[in-house]
Structure formats: structure tokens, C-alpha cells
Amino acid sequence: MADAKRYPYATHLDVRYGPMEIVDVPAVVAACTDRWYNQTLCRANDSVVRLGVVQGEYHWHKHDDEDEFFYVVEGRFLMPDGDPIPFGVVTLISGGQALGRATTDGSGDVGQVGTFVFDYVPIGALRLEAQDPLTARHGFATGELRAQDETLVLDVRAQGLGRVEWTVLANGLPQAAASVELVSGTFRASTSADDLGFYFIEGVPEGRVVATASLGNGFLAGKSEAVLAGEGSTLVLDVALRDSATVTGRVTKAGSSDPAPPSIVTLSGLSTTTDPLDGSFRFERVPAGSATVDVSVLGSIDRARRFVDLPAGGLVDLTIPLNGVGAIQVQAPSAGKLTLRGIGDFPYSFAATLGDDGSFFLPEVLAGPVTATLEVAGPTKLFGTASGLKAG
């Protein structure tokens, strides 16, 4: 009874896997919740194969009439130059699950510093992931256990750290105060370019580096990537923002060079209000390429639209006349349902019911081609259509 209390074994003598069944050792280990666990896995001729899983030290004992086999993984956690890393944290992963964690030796013994050992490791492919708490360096290694009583020696070398520097460019020129985000594996860092568009980040893990620059909230975002190779190396990685143009112009009344009433001008997600004196507007840093300029007059249905191509680094000046607004007077021979459809640059539809005198007046409508359809009720429905051009 004393031994049972001191060593709370969980011993399962049932044969868990039958003939020709796959013995899933990683799954059994992962599901184990006991500190000292023993499970009979399968029969082999007149013998059985048992799996033992232990946590912490296991009291010494032996089996005189039984063979035992174990799998061991051992190695060292090293800096890029080969120096051992003491007190590093190494995690053993097998079958997609973390099966154990060890701390590398930090005793001061030259031959033992940086070493680690994992006992009772399931056969098969495995991965070791290590981190140095002092420098935050990471490293990993992969291997495979293939035979019983095998000891796999697998060293983990920490990633080298380097420096990334570059200039943020806008239309080929340095761009001050741009926001920069850098990613290398799980490493992420952000900074801002100085007045000359220059920036740098230290302590970047070697490997593929992706740098993204923008003028805030992703505006005109540009991306560049390259490989940082080797401890202490420097990668020069310039990042070009998306090319942009400057757009200026005036909004005028329909059929006139007179300035339009105050209007809202929208272009590529940007918007501004025209100058009430001369109808002018200006946009800086509009993304280059094809774009649409929309104009909407404050307090009116009048509007305008222009399609433009914006060259990189260019200045585009536009004069945009409004569409114009007019009225429609309808005189029909009888009562009925009237449908008006504008078929110009800004399509619209309007329906009304005419009285016995057949008259109808629409005081404000966008200028352009329009069709009118009249439907007269009766034993036999009658239809009539007319079209015309309503000038502003």
C-alpha cells in the first residue's frame, strides 16, 4: 500500500490494438493525463508491447525477464556561430502535438552547456522548436526516429539576426514620414521614415523579409521583399509607394464658363469642396491610373462625371461642366399612368398618375434624352410613347 501511495501508477493491461491495426503511439501519449502511465499496446508472438509515459523522475526499478526499448532525442541549442545557448526552451513536437518541453543546460560545464534530452519519444517524424529568452532568438530542426533503442542527435541552431534599412520613395523621390511595417516569419516591427525617407530596424531574423510602406491607413501602400542572410548582415530594401498624380480643375455651369455653385468633388476615395468664388478644386497624391471624377452640387440634383487617366508623377488639369437641370411639361390626350425615363449620362425613372386633363409638370430633372410612356386603362389597355431632349 505504501508503494501504491508513493507511486500512483496507472497501469492498463488490456491489449489496446489488435493484429494489423496501426499503433498510434503519439495519440496515446497526447491523451495521457496520468503522471506515471503504462498501457499494453499489442501482442507480438508470446510477448506484449507496453508503452510507459512518465512525468518528472521515475523511481529506479528493473524487469529481469523483460526486454525494454526506448527512443531518445538529444542535442544542443546553438547560436549562429556555434556557441551554446544556456537556459533555452526547447519544445518537442510529434504528430502535430507538443509532447514535451526541456530547458537547455546552464550549469557552466563547458561540455554540457546548451544541451537537452528528451526520453521516451514516439517513433516517427518530429520537430524541435527552440527559443532563447535572453535574446528572443528562435530556431528549429526536424528529424525522424526509425528504430527501437535509437538515440537521435539533433542540434538546433538559432536564426541569425541582422539589420534592414531602406528609403521610402514616392514617384521616385524620398518620402518623409511614411509608415513602415516589416515582417520576417513571426517577427513583426513598425517604424516611420525620417525627413529624408530613410529608416532602419535592427534585430531582424534572417530569412525572407517583407516591408510595406504607406502614408497611413494603407494609403498608396507599396511593398518590397528580399532575403536577409547571415548573422550581423545588412539588407538594403527600398520601398516604392504606389505612383500618384496631382489633379486640379474647375467645375462650371452647364453650357457656360461661369463657376458652378459650391459642389462636392470625389476622386479615388478622396473628396473636397469647390471654391465658391471660382469653382476650383485640387487633389494631391491621387493613385495613378484610370479614375472617375464625380461632382454633386450642394442643394441641387445637378451633377457631372468625368473619366480620366492619371500619369505617375503627373499634373492633370480639368474643366468639368455640370450636366444641367430643367423641367418637363407633359400634355396627354387623357388620364393614365405616366412613366418618364432619363436615358442620358445619369439614368433615372419617374412614375405619375395623370388626371382627366392629361397634364403633368416636373419642375426639376437632369437634362438629357428622355422618354415618356402613357398607359390608359380600359377594356383594352392603350399605350403611347414619346421621346425628346431636355436641355439644361
DOTIDO-509367 format. One record per residue (C-alpha): residue in three letters; residue number from 1; x negated, y negated, z negated. Coordinates in pm, whole numbers, plus 32768, in hexadecimal, padded with zeros to 4 digits. Each point is the difference from the previous one (the first is absolute). Layout:
<nodes>
(ALA, NUM, (X, Y, Z))
...
</nodes>
This chain:
<nodes>
(MET, 1, (8000, 8000, 8000))
(ALA, 2, (7EE1, 7F17, 7FB1))
(ASP, 3, (7F71, 802D, 815C))
(ALA, 4, (8157, 7FC5, 809D))
(LYS, 5, (8021, 7EB4, 7F4C))
(ARG, 6, (7E9C, 7F96, 804D))
(TYR, 7, (800E, 8067, 816D))
(PRO, 8, (8167, 7FD1, 8083))
(TYR, 9, (7FDD, 80D5, 8137))
(ALA, 10, (810E, 8013, 8109))
(THR, 11, (7FC1, 815B, 808F))
(HIS, 12, (80E1, 8083, 8115))
(LEU, 13, (7FCA, 8170, 8059))
(ASP, 14, (810B, 800E, 810D))
(VAL, 15, (7F78, 8029, 8163))
(ARG, 16, (805E, 7EBC, 80A8))
(TYR, 17, (7FB2, 8059, 816C))
(GLY, 18, (804F, 8142, 80B3))
(PRO, 19, (7F43, 80B1, 811A))
(MET, 20, (7FBB, 7F25, 8133))
(GLU, 21, (807F, 7EC6, 7F52))
(ILE, 22, (7F2A, 7EC7, 8011))
(VAL, 23, (7F6B, 7FB7, 7EAA))
(ASP, 24, (8026, 7E89, 7FDA))
(VAL, 25, (7EFC, 7FB8, 7EF0))
(PRO, 26, (800F, 7E7F, 801B))
(ALA, 27, (8179, 8008, 7FD0))
(VAL, 28, (7FE3, 80D8, 7EC6))
(VAL, 29, (7EF2, 7F1B, 7F70))
(ALA, 30, (80C6, 7EC5, 804F))
(ALA, 31, (813A, 8089, 7F56))
(CYS, 32, (7F45, 8063, 7EC3))
(THR, 33, (805F, 7F3B, 7EC5))
(ASP, 34, (7F4D, 80D8, 7EFB))
(ARG, 35, (7EA7, 7FB9, 7F73))
(TRP, 36, (7F94, 816E, 8018))
(TYR, 37, (80B8, 80BB, 810F))
(ASN, 38, (7FD8, 815B, 8095))
(GLN, 39, (80D2, 808D, 811B))
(THR, 40, (7FEA, 814F, 80B0))
(LEU, 41, (8001, 7FAB, 8170))
(CYS, 42, (7FFD, 814C, 80BB))
(ARG, 43, (7F91, 816B, 8002))
(ALA, 44, (7EC6, 807A, 80B2))
(ASN, 45, (7FF6, 817D, 8008))
(ASP, 46, (7FFD, 8069, 7E90))
(SER, 47, (7FA5, 7EA5, 7F84))
(VAL, 48, (80AC, 7EB1, 7FDA))
(VAL, 49, (7F89, 7EA1, 804E))
(ARG, 50, (8045, 7EFD, 7EF4))
(LEU, 51, (7FDF, 7E86, 800B))
(GLY, 52, (7F8D, 7F3C, 7ED0))
(VAL, 53, (8038, 7E88, 7FDA))
(VAL, 54, (7F65, 7F51, 7ED2))
(GLN, 55, (7FF3, 7E9E, 7F79))
(GLY, 56, (7ECF, 7F96, 7F37))
(GLU, 57, (7F18, 80FE, 7F61))
(TYR, 58, (806B, 816B, 8001))
(HIS, 59, (7F8A, 80E1, 7EE4))
(TRP, 60, (7EF6, 80FD, 805F))
(HIS, 61, (8079, 815C, 804A))
(LYS, 62, (7FB8, 811B, 80F1))
(HIS, 63, (80A4, 812A, 80AA))
(ASP, 64, (7F1C, 812F, 8004))
(ASP, 65, (80D2, 80CA, 80F2))
(GLU, 66, (8069, 7EEB, 80F1))
(ASP, 67, (7F5D, 7F3E, 811A))
(GLU, 68, (8032, 7E85, 8004))
(PHE, 69, (7FC3, 7F10, 8120))
(PHE, 70, (7FFE, 7E85, 7FFD))
(TYR, 71, (7FDD, 7EE2, 80F6))
(VAL, 72, (7F29, 7ED8, 7F9A))
(VAL, 73, (7FD2, 7EAA, 80A2))
(GLU, 74, (7EDB, 7F2C, 7F8F))
(GLY, 75, (7F43, 7ED7, 8086))
(ARG, 76, (7F88, 7E9F, 7FC6))
(PHE, 77, (8097, 7EA8, 8032))
(LEU, 78, (7EF9, 7F2A, 80AC))
(MET, 79, (7FC9, 7E98, 806B))
(PRO, 80, (7FC2, 7FC8, 8176))
(ASP, 81, (7E88, 8003, 7FBA))
(GLY, 82, (8018, 814D, 7F47))
(ASP, 83, (7FEF, 7F7F, 7E99))
(PRO, 84, (80EE, 80C1, 7F19))
(ILE, 85, (8133, 7F51, 7F75))
(PRO, 86, (8043, 8040, 7E8C))
(PHE, 87, (815D, 7FFE, 7F6B))
(GLY, 88, (80A7, 8010, 8154))
(VAL, 89, (815D, 8096, 801C))
(VAL, 90, (8023, 8125, 80F2))
(THR, 91, (8151, 8094, 8060))
(LEU, 92, (8027, 815B, 809A))
(ILE, 93, (811C, 8021, 80FC))
(SER, 94, (8072, 814E, 8091))
(GLY, 95, (8141, 8052, 80B6))
(GLY, 96, (805B, 7E8F, 8001))
(GLN, 97, (8003, 7FEE, 7E82))
(ALA, 98, (7F09, 7F7C, 7F01))
(LEU, 99, (7F91, 8132, 7F39))
(GLY, 100, (7EFA, 7F67, 7F1E))
(ARG, 101, (7F34, 7ED1, 7FA3))
(ALA, 102, (7E9A, 7FF0, 7F7F))
(THR, 103, (7F12, 7EF0, 7F88))
(THR, 104, (7E9F, 8008, 8088))
(ASP, 105, (7EE7, 8036, 7F08))
(GLY, 106, (7F73, 7EC8, 7F5E))
(SER, 107, (7F24, 80A1, 7EF6))
(GLY, 108, (7EBC, 7F6A, 807E))
(ASP, 109, (7F6B, 814D, 8065))
(VAL, 110, (7F64, 7FB3, 8153))
(GLY, 111, (8063, 814F, 8090))
(GLN, 112, (8168, 7FF0, 7F88))
(VAL, 113, (806C, 7E95, 8030))
(GLY, 114, (811B, 7FE4, 80FC))
(THR, 115, (8050, 8175, 8001))
(PHE, 116, (815A, 809A, 7FDD))
(VAL, 117, (8091, 8160, 7FF5))
(PHE, 118, (815B, 8090, 8042))
(ASP, 119, (8041, 8167, 7F91))
(TYR, 120, (811D, 80E8, 8066))
(VAL, 121, (803A, 7F53, 814C))
(PRO, 122, (80F8, 80A8, 80F1))
(ILE, 123, (7F72, 808B, 8140))
(GLY, 124, (8037, 7F31, 813A))
(ALA, 125, (7FC4, 7EA0, 8083))
(LEU, 126, (7FCA, 7EEB, 7F02))
(ARG, 127, (7FB1, 7E8F, 7FE8))
(LEU, 128, (7F3F, 7F3D, 7EFA))
(GLU, 129, (804F, 7E90, 7FC7))
(ALA, 130, (7F19, 7F35, 7F20))
(GLN, 131, (7FF7, 7E9F, 7F75))
(ASP, 132, (7EF4, 7F41, 7F45))
(PRO, 133, (80B4, 7F2E, 7EF4))
(LEU, 134, (7ED5, 7F15, 7FE9))
(THR, 135, (7FEF, 7F96, 816E))
(ALA, 136, (815A, 8076, 807B))
(ARG, 137, (7F52, 80C3, 8115))
(HIS, 138, (80BC, 8129, 808F))
(GLY, 139, (7F8C, 813B, 80AC))
(PHE, 140, (808A, 814E, 8073))
(ALA, 141, (7F89, 8152, 807D))
(THR, 142, (80AF, 8135, 8088))
(GLY, 143, (7FAC, 8171, 7FFB))
(GLU, 144, (808E, 815D, 7FEB))
(LEU, 145, (7FE1, 8127, 7F11))
(ARG, 146, (8003, 8146, 80C6))
(ALA, 147, (7F93, 811F, 7F20))
(GLN, 148, (801E, 8078, 7E99))
(ASP, 149, (7EF9, 7F97, 7F04))
(GLU, 150, (7F96, 7EEC, 80EF))
(THR, 151, (7F67, 7EBD, 7F80))
(LEU, 152, (8035, 7EE1, 80F3))
(VAL, 153, (7F05, 7EE5, 7FDD))
(LEU, 154, (80A1, 7EC3, 8083))
(ASP, 155, (7F62, 7EAB, 7FCA))
(VAL, 156, (80D3, 7EC5, 801C))
(ARG, 157, (7F51, 7ECB, 8087))
(ALA, 158, (809A, 7EAE, 7FB0))
(GLN, 159, (8052, 7F17, 811D))
(GLY, 160, (7F08, 7EEF, 804B))
(LEU, 161, (806A, 7E99, 7FC0))
(GLY, 162, (7FB5, 7EDF, 80E5))
(ARG, 163, (8060, 7E9F, 8063))
(VAL, 164, (80F4, 7F8D, 8109))
(GLU, 165, (7FEC, 7E9D, 8085))
(TRP, 166, (8095, 7F50, 8127))
(THR, 167, (8092, 7EC3, 8095))
(VAL, 168, (8172, 7FCE, 803E))
(LEU, 169, (803B, 7F6A, 8159))
(ALA, 170, (812A, 7F48, 8094))
(ASN, 171, (7FF7, 7FCD, 8179))
(GLY, 172, (7E8B, 804B, 7FEE))
(LEU, 173, (7FB1, 7F01, 7EEF))
(PRO, 174, (7FC7, 8036, 7E89))
(GLN, 175, (8143, 7FEC, 7F36))
(ALA, 176, (7FED, 7F79, 7E9C))
(ALA, 177, (80D1, 8083, 7EDD))
(ALA, 178, (8082, 8135, 80B4))
(SER, 179, (807A, 811E, 7F22))
(VAL, 180, (7F3B, 8143, 8028))
(GLU, 181, (8053, 8162, 7F8D))
(LEU, 182, (7F04, 811C, 8019))
(VAL, 183, (804B, 8176, 7FE6))
(SER, 184, (7F08, 8121, 7FF1))
(GLY, 185, (80A9, 8149, 7FA1))
(THR, 186, (80A8, 7FC0, 7EB1))
(PHE, 187, (7F33, 7EC5, 7FC8))
(ARG, 188, (80BA, 7EB7, 8037))
(ALA, 189, (7F88, 7E9B, 7FCD))
(SER, 190, (8073, 7EA6, 8069))
(THR, 191, (7F5E, 7EAC, 801A))
(SER, 192, (8011, 7EB7, 80C2))
(ALA, 193, (7F16, 7F73, 8105))
(ASP, 194, (7F3D, 7EC7, 7FA4))
(ASP, 195, (7FFE, 7EB3, 80BB))
(LEU, 196, (7F2B, 809C, 8113))
(GLY, 197, (80DF, 8132, 8024))
(PHE, 198, (7EFE, 80E0, 7F55))
(TYR, 199, (803F, 8104, 7EF1))
(PHE, 200, (7F5E, 8132, 7F67))
(ILE, 201, (805E, 811F, 7F18))
(GLU, 202, (7F04, 80CD, 7F38))
(GLY, 203, (8020, 8165, 7F82))
(VAL, 204, (80BE, 808C, 812B))
(PRO, 205, (7FF3, 817F, 801F))
(GLU, 206, (7F59, 8080, 813C))
(GLY, 207, (80E4, 8081, 8110))
(ARG, 208, (80FD, 7F63, 80EB))
(VAL, 209, (8053, 7E9C, 7F98))
(VAL, 210, (8134, 7F42, 8078))
(ALA, 211, (8011, 7E86, 7FD2))
(THR, 212, (8141, 7F39, 803C))
(ALA, 213, (8008, 7E82, 8004))
(SER, 214, (8128, 7F14, 8014))
(LEU, 215, (806C, 7E9F, 7FAB))
(GLY, 216, (80E0, 8081, 7EE8))
(ASN, 217, (8125, 80F4, 7FFE))
(GLY, 218, (7F77, 80AE, 8133))
(PHE, 219, (8017, 7ECD, 80E4))
(LEU, 220, (7F1E, 8027, 8133))
(ALA, 221, (7F71, 813C, 7F5F))
(GLY, 222, (7ED2, 809C, 80A8))
(LYS, 223, (7F4B, 8144, 7FAF))
(SER, 224, (7EA3, 808B, 8032))
(GLU, 225, (7F61, 814A, 7F94))
(ALA, 226, (7EAD, 80A9, 7FFE))
(VAL, 227, (7F31, 80F8, 7F37))
(LEU, 228, (7F2F, 7F9B, 7ED1))
(ALA, 229, (7EE4, 80FC, 7FEA))
(GLY, 230, (7F0B, 8034, 7EE4))
(GLU, 231, (7FB9, 7F85, 7EA1))
(GLY, 232, (7FAD, 7E8D, 7FF5))
(SER, 233, (8054, 7FC4, 816E))
(THR, 234, (80A9, 7EC5, 8087))
(LEU, 235, (8113, 800C, 8106))
(VAL, 236, (8047, 7EC4, 80C9))
(LEU, 237, (816C, 8010, 8068))
(ASP, 238, (8095, 7ECA, 80A5))
(VAL, 239, (817C, 7FEB, 8004))
(ALA, 240, (80BB, 7F3C, 810A))
(LEU, 241, (8158, 7F7A, 7FAE))
(ARG, 242, (8109, 8025, 8108))
(ASP, 243, (7FCE, 7EF8, 810F))
(SER, 244, (80E2, 7ED1, 7FE4))
(ALA, 245, (8064, 7EC2, 80B6))
(THR, 246, (8082, 7EA4, 7FAE))
(VAL, 247, (8158, 7F9F, 8085))
(THR, 248, (8082, 7E9B, 8017))
(GLY, 249, (812E, 7F6E, 80AF))
(ARG, 250, (813B, 7F2E, 800A))
(VAL, 251, (8170, 8059, 7FFF))
(THR, 252, (80D3, 7F1E, 80E0))
(LYS, 253, (8172, 7FCF, 803E))
(ALA, 254, (8099, 80C8, 811C))
(GLY, 255, (7FB9, 7F5A, 8150))
(SER, 256, (7F39, 7EE7, 7F5C))
(SER, 257, (7EA6, 7FA8, 7F80))
(ASP, 258, (8094, 7F67, 7EC5))
(PRO, 259, (7FA0, 80B2, 7EBC))
(ALA, 260, (80FB, 80FD, 7F81))
(PRO, 261, (80A4, 7FDB, 7EAA))
(PRO, 262, (7F3D, 80A4, 7EE2))
(SER, 263, (7FE1, 8172, 8050))
(ILE, 264, (7F68, 813E, 7F6F))
(VAL, 265, (7EF7, 809F, 80DE))
(THR, 266, (7FA5, 816F, 7FC6))
(LEU, 267, (7ED2, 80B0, 8096))
(SER, 268, (7F6D, 8158, 7FA9))
(GLY, 269, (8091, 7FFD, 7EA1))
(LEU, 270, (7F96, 7E98, 7FC2))
(SER, 271, (80F2, 7EDC, 7FEF))
(THR, 272, (7FF4, 7E86, 7FEC))
(THR, 273, (80E6, 7ED3, 802D))
(THR, 274, (7FD6, 7F07, 811C))
(ASP, 275, (7F9D, 7E9A, 7FBD))
(PRO, 276, (8146, 7F34, 7FFA))
(LEU, 277, (7F5A, 7EDE, 80BC))
(ASP, 278, (7F70, 80AF, 8130))
(GLY, 279, (8073, 816E, 7FE7))
(SER, 280, (7E9A, 8081, 7FE4))
(PHE, 281, (7F87, 813D, 7F50))
(ARG, 282, (7EB6, 80B6, 7FC4))
(PHE, 283, (7F95, 8161, 7FA2))
(GLU, 284, (7EA1, 8066, 7F99))
(ARG, 285, (7F79, 8164, 8011))
(VAL, 286, (8116, 80A6, 80C4))
(PRO, 287, (7FA9, 816B, 805C))
(ALA, 288, (7F87, 800D, 8169))
(GLY, 289, (80CF, 80B7, 8106))
(SER, 290, (8167, 7FED, 8079))
(ALA, 291, (80EA, 7F3D, 7F1F))
(THR, 292, (815C, 7F65, 7FF5))
(VAL, 293, (804C, 7E9E, 7F8C))
(ASP, 294, (8161, 7FCF, 7F76))
(VAL, 295, (8098, 7EAB, 7FB6))
(SER, 296, (813B, 7FC1, 7F34))
(VAL, 297, (808A, 7E9E, 7FD0))
(LEU, 298, (805D, 7FA9, 7E9B))
(GLY, 299, (8179, 7FC7, 7FE1))
(SER, 300, (804B, 8071, 8163))
(ILE, 301, (802A, 813C, 80CF))
(ASP, 302, (7F06, 7F7E, 8101))
(ARG, 303, (7EC5, 80CB, 8029))
(ALA, 304, (7EE3, 805C, 80EB))
(ARG, 305, (7F0F, 811E, 8046))
(ARG, 306, (7EB1, 801A, 80B2))
(PHE, 307, (7F22, 812E, 8049))
(VAL, 308, (7E8B, 7FB6, 7FF8))
(ASP, 309, (7EAD, 80AC, 8019))
(LEU, 310, (7F07, 7F89, 7EFB))
(PRO, 311, (7E8D, 8024, 805A))
(ALA, 312, (7F00, 804F, 7EF0))
(GLY, 313, (7F72, 7EBC, 7F78))
(GLY, 314, (80D5, 7F34, 80EE))
(LEU, 315, (80DE, 7ECC, 7FDB))
(VAL, 316, (8159, 8017, 809A))
(ASP, 317, (80DB, 7EC8, 8022))
(LEU, 318, (8173, 802E, 804A))
(THR, 319, (8127, 7F24, 805B))
(ILE, 320, (8142, 80B7, 7FAA))
(PRO, 321, (8150, 7F6D, 806E))
(LEU, 322, (8134, 8063, 7F3E))
(ASN, 323, (8108, 80D6, 80A8))
(GLY, 324, (8110, 7EFA, 7FD9))
(VAL, 325, (815F, 8004, 7F71))
(GLY, 326, (814E, 7FB4, 80A7))
(ALA, 327, (8178, 803F, 7FE4))
(ILE, 328, (80F2, 80E4, 80BC))
(GLN, 329, (8163, 7F9E, 8069))
(VAL, 330, (80DC, 8123, 8071))
(GLN, 331, (814F, 7FDC, 80B4))
(ALA, 332, (80B1, 814B, 8048))
(PRO, 333, (8150, 803A, 80AC))
(SER, 334, (8099, 80A8, 7ECE))
(ALA, 335, (7FC4, 807C, 7E9E))
(GLY, 336, (7F13, 8124, 7FCA))
(LYS, 337, (7EBA, 807A, 7F68))
(LEU, 338, (7ED2, 7F37, 8072))
(THR, 339, (7E98, 8084, 7FF0))
(LEU, 340, (7ED8, 7F1D, 8048))
(ARG, 341, (7EA7, 8094, 803A))
(GLY, 342, (7EC1, 7F3A, 8022))
(ILE, 343, (7F0D, 80B6, 80E8))
(GLY, 344, (7ED8, 7F11, 7FF6))
(ASP, 345, (7EBE, 8009, 7F39))
(PHE, 346, (80C6, 801A, 7EBB))
(PRO, 347, (812B, 80EA, 8036))
(TYR, 348, (8139, 7FD4, 7F2C))
(SER, 349, (816B, 8071, 7FF9))
(PHE, 350, (8136, 7F49, 7F85))
(ALA, 351, (816D, 8071, 7FF9))
(ALA, 352, (813F, 7F31, 7FCF))
(THR, 353, (8178, 8021, 802E))
(LEU, 354, (809C, 7EFB, 80E9))
(GLY, 355, (8150, 7F64, 7FBC))
(ASP, 356, (8121, 7FDA, 80F6))
(ASP, 357, (7F5B, 7ED1, 80A4))
(GLY, 358, (7ECC, 80D2, 8051))
(SER, 359, (7F09, 7EF6, 7F8C))
(PHE, 360, (7EC9, 802E, 7F29))
(PHE, 361, (7ED9, 7F20, 7F9C))
(LEU, 362, (7EAF, 8070, 7F6F))
(PRO, 363, (7F4A, 7EC5, 7F87))
(GLU, 364, (7E9E, 808F, 7FE1))
(VAL, 365, (7F5A, 8118, 80C3))
(LEU, 366, (7EA3, 8043, 8086))
(ALA, 367, (7FD4, 7F8B, 8166))
(GLY, 368, (7FD9, 8102, 8115))
(PRO, 369, (80C7, 80F5, 80D6))
(VAL, 370, (814B, 806C, 7F69))
(THR, 371, (811E, 80E8, 8063))
(ALA, 372, (8169, 7FEA, 7F89))
(THR, 373, (80F0, 812A, 7FFF))
(LEU, 374, (8175, 7FE0, 7FBE))
(GLU, 375, (80DA, 8128, 7F9E))
(VAL, 376, (817B, 7FC6, 801A))
(ALA, 377, (80EA, 80E8, 7F41))
(GLY, 378, (8134, 8098, 80A6))
(PRO, 379, (808C, 8142, 8094))
(THR, 380, (7ECF, 7FF6, 80DE))
(LYS, 381, (7EC8, 7F5E, 7F73))
(LEU, 382, (7F71, 7EEF, 80DE))
(PHE, 383, (7E92, 7F98, 8005))
(GLY, 384, (7F4E, 7ED4, 8095))
(THR, 385, (7E92, 7F98, 7FFE))
(ALA, 386, (7F4E, 7EB8, 8047))
(SER, 387, (7E91, 7F9A, 7FE7))
(GLY, 388, (7F3C, 7EBF, 8002))
(LEU, 389, (7ECD, 7F47, 7F7F))
(LYS, 390, (801B, 7F27, 7ECD))
(ALA, 391, (7EF5, 7EF3, 7FFF))
(GLY, 392, (7F74, 7F66, 7EC1))
</nodes>
